[in-house]
Amino acid sequence: MATVNTAWDHRSSNIFKTWLIMFLFSLFTVIVIYLIAGGFGYGQGGLGIVGFALIMAGIMNFVSYFWSDKIVLGVSGAKPIQQKDNPEVYRIVENLCLAAGLPTPKIYIINDSAPNAFATGRDPKHAAIAFTSGILEKLNKQELEGVAAHELSHVGNRDTLVMAVVSVLVGTIALLSDFFMRSLWYGNRDNDNKNSGIFMIIAIIAAILAPIVAMLIQLAVSRRRELLADASGVLLTRYPEGLASALAKISSDKEALEVANRGTAHLYIVNPLKGKQAGEWLAGLFNTHPPIAARLKALHEMEGLPAGRQGRLDKIS
């Protein structure tokens, strides 16, 4: 008997896999800290540098968490709009927020013909959702609802918080590795211990490889959160075909989003850097988004939703 995959199944699976990855990432961070501290000489000096790196990483990511939304919106050229500027978009977002039990976020428009969208903000009360002018022109209402539901799911799932925690871990590992490699050229360490040579070799290997592994884990979490937002968005609209059609249109559009860059690409519903999504397995590890084919396959497999459009959204509309 064939297994029936529901949107709830996909959502639960992605939540579990996300937190499993984060648990393993936290364990990995602790091991890297231990190895590098040993390379420093496992004395107060080494631990002091480790503590300093932890504090610096925390400060950087604290600032990023509270002000990154303003930075991203500014860099993206997003302009806030009022309800009178685009009543249909406001109606779609408000209805979805009512269905999801979320406060209505601020809505922004990016004047660019490339279709795309993203959400930002540290929590639902400080959220913002941005649409390009191109996505408003090229998508129909059902497709736009799917996109808005996906982005609001990022808000409801606290993806900004999850990625902030991941960023703290990545930043900590990067700082520790950099401090350790720089310290090889100067500074005194305890070389009397017979194990110091072994620890030094292991610490050097960890300092070289750890930042790469940390970045790969960060990207894996980002891809998992995209799949989770797809499943959560479908639970809002009760219409997988709307989001699937939107993803197909956005990904097949040849226009690159001019305001996007590698630092903001992971925020968008589809990678805005056209021509840079490699299909090979190794290159795929460095992608911020899951392959479109995999996302469409997951959406088409979602069953167990009411036929037609008889979900909560229709009742609200």
Stockholm file with secondary structure:
# STOCKHOLM 1.0

chainA/1-317         MATVNTAWDHRSSNIFKTWLIMFLFSLFTVIVIYLIAGGFGYGQGGLGIVGFALIMAGIMNFVSYFWSDKIVLGVSGAKPIQQKDNPEVYRIVENLCLAAGLPTPKIYIINDSAPNAFATGRDPKHAAIAFTSGILEKLNKQELEGVAAHELSHVGNRDTLVMAVVSVLVGTIALLSDFFMRSLWYGNRDNDNKNSGIFMIIAIIAAILAPIVAMLIQLAVSRRRELLADASGVLLTRYPEGLASALAKISSDKEALEVANRGTAHLYIVNPLKGKQAGEWLAGLFNTHPPIAARLKALHEMEGLPAGRQGRLDKIS
#=GR chainA/1-317 SS CCCCEEHHHHHHHHHHHHHHHHHHHHHHHHHHHHHHHHHHTSSHHHHHHHHHHHHHHHHHHHHHHHHHHHHHHHHTTEEECCGGGCHHHHHHHHHHHHHHTCCCCEEEEECCSSCCEEEECSSGGGCEEEEEHHHHHHSCHHHHHHHHHHHHHHHHTTHHHHHHHHHHHHHHHHHHHHHHHHHTSSCCCCCCSTTHHHHHHHHHHHHHHHHHHHHHHHHHHHHHHHHHHHHHHHHHHSCHHHHHHHHHHHHHCCCCCTTCCTTTGGGBSSCCSTTCCCCSHHHHTTCSSCCHHHHHHHHHHEECSCSSSCSHHHHHC
#=GC SS_cons         CCCCEEHHHHHHHHHHHHHHHHHHHHHHHHHHHHHHHHHHTSSHHHHHHHHHHHHHHHHHHHHHHHHHHHHHHHHTTEEECCGGGCHHHHHHHHHHHHHHTCCCCEEEEECCSSCCEEEECSSGGGCEEEEEHHHHHHSCHHHHHHHHHHHHHHHHTTHHHHHHHHHHHHHHHHHHHHHHHHHTSSCCCCCCSTTHHHHHHHHHHHHHHHHHHHHHHHHHHHHHHHHHHHHHHHHHHSCHHHHHHHHHHHHHCCCCCTTCCTTTGGGBSSCCSTTCCCCSHHHHTTCSSCCHHHHHHHHHHEECSCSSSCSHHHHHC
//
